[in-house]
């Protein structure tokens, strides 16, 4: 078991700081963390079972005059469910998962603005060990700060260079792609347009 205290600075929003405390072994992970941005803050807890599959994600977000929460769970059967709520007036979409069946082929959750949730597919697909061709995955994507849960189809691949490990990430529809730099544990160092790690205590 290894422990990691990590902090990232937002690239898309320089005012945002993301932090996480991650404990992991060779097949699973438990992490807690959060974000502090200009217009909202968040906190979350992530439980990953063996083979790097999502068990649960609990998230809260707070802004001026409003707050929300989400409890997203994946059962051993592969069925996703969610409970959510909130208070205060906001123009954000409602939190939660409207159609659980759309996630029946999803193994991972993907929390918006959070570099930690890239680690599960990176480790499960063996992207740290070798060059891996493009692999299509379905994610339970959690929009921030609304906490709306949607189906997201993504593509992961890996490319080793002499200097660093690169994980090639994109959406299936091709409207976004990025080369992620990661460390030997599969934790993100640099995520272009999103976040750059500024501290690490291992």
N, C-alpha and C positions, 0 to 999 in steps of 0.2 A: 504494500500500500504506500502510495506517495501522496504528499500534500503540497498544494500550490496556492499562494496568494498572489493574485494578478490584478493589474490595473491597466485600462486602456483609455486613451484620449480619443474623442470623436474626431473623425476626419470630415464628415459631412456637417457636423456641428461641433466646432471647437470648444463650445461651452459644456459639452457633455463629457462626463467621466463615467466609465463602466468598471465595475469591480467584481471579483469573484473569489471564493475560496473553494478549491476543487480537491476532492480526495478520489483517487482512482487506483485500481489494480489492473491486471492484464485483460479483464473482460467487462468491467463495470465501473460506475462512477456515481458519486454523490456530490452535488455542488449547490452552493447558495451564493447569491450576489444581488446586484442591483445597478441602477443608473441614476445619475443626478443630472438633469438637463434644465434649461432655462424655464420651460413651461410645465414640466412634470418630473416626478421622481417615480422610481419603481423598485420593487424588491421581488425576488423569486427564489424558489427552491426546486431543484431538479433531481429526480431519482432515476438512475439508469440501471437496468438489470443485466444479467449475464448476456454475452454476445452483443453488448452495446445497444440494446433495445430499450425504448422509453417505457418506463412504468408510470411516472406522474410528473406533472409540472404545475406548481402553484405560483401564481403571479398576482401582485397588487400594483396598481398605479394610482397616483394622486396628482391633482392639479389644483388650480385656484378655484375653490368652491365645489370640487367633485372628487370622487374616488371610485375605484372599481376593483373587482377581484375575479379570479378565474382559477378553478381547479380542474385540470385536464388529466384524464387517466386513460391508460391503455391496458385492457385486461389480457390475461394469458391467452384468451381466445383470439386476440387481435382486434377486438371491438373497442372503439374509442367512445368516451362519454365525457361530458363536461357539466359543471355547475358554475354559475356566475351570478354576479349582482353588482350593485353600485348605488351611489346616491349623488344628488346634485345634477344640475342642468349642463349639458355639453352637446355640441354638434357632432360628436363622434358617433360612428356606428355602434349598435348595441354589442355588448360582449357575449361570448359564448359560441357554441357550435350548433348550427341549425340543422345540418344533415349529417349525422354520424356515419351513415353508409358510404359517403364519399371518401372516407378515410380508411376503408376496410383493407386496402393494400399499402397503407402507410405503417412504417416501423418507427420512424423518428418524429419528434417534434422539432420545430424550428422557431425559436423566439426571436422576433424582430429586434434588431439593434444589439443582439447578444452574440459575441464571438464564441461563446462556450458551446453552443449547440451545433457548431460545425464539427466538433470533435467526434461525435458518435459515428457518423458515416465514414469519417477519415479512418478511425480505428477498425471498424467492422470490415471495411473493404480492403484493409491492408495497404492503404496508400502510403504508409511510412516505410514500407519494406521494399517496394519495387515500383516500376512504371506500371500503372493500371489504366487500361483503355476506358473510354467514357462509359459510365454506368448510370442508367436511369433510375431515379428514386422518387417516391412520393412522400411528401412531408405534411404533417399537421402544422401549418404555419400560423403563428400567433402574431397578429398585427399589433404594433405598439403605437400609441398608448391605449387604443380602443379595447384590446383584448378580444377582438373578433378572431375566430378560428376558421381557416379556410384550407382547402386542398391546394398544395403547391407541388408542381412537377419540376424536379431539378436534376442536374447532371453533374457527377463528380468524376474526376480523373486525376492522375498524378504524373509528375515529371520531375525526375531527379536531375540536378545540375551539380557541378563540382563544388558549389558554394552553399547551396541551400536546398531544402525540400519545397517543391511547389505543388500545391493542390489547385487544380483547375476546376473552378465552380461556375455553373451557369444555370439559368432557367431553361426549361425545355423549349419554351417558345422563343428563346433567343433574344429577349429584350434586356438581359443583364448577364455579364460575365466578369470574373475577376480571378487573378492568380493569387492565392493565399499563401503566405509564408508561415510555416508552422515549426514548432520545436520538436524534439525527439519524443514527446508525449502526445503529439497531435493537437496541441493547444496553439491557438492562433497568435502569431507575433504581429503580422501586418495583414490587414484586410483593406485593400485599396477602396477608397470612397466611403468606408465605414469607420474603421478604428485602427489605431496603432498602439501596441503595448508599450507602456512607459515604465512599468516596474514589475518585478517578479521575485518572489521569495519562496524558494523551494527547499 
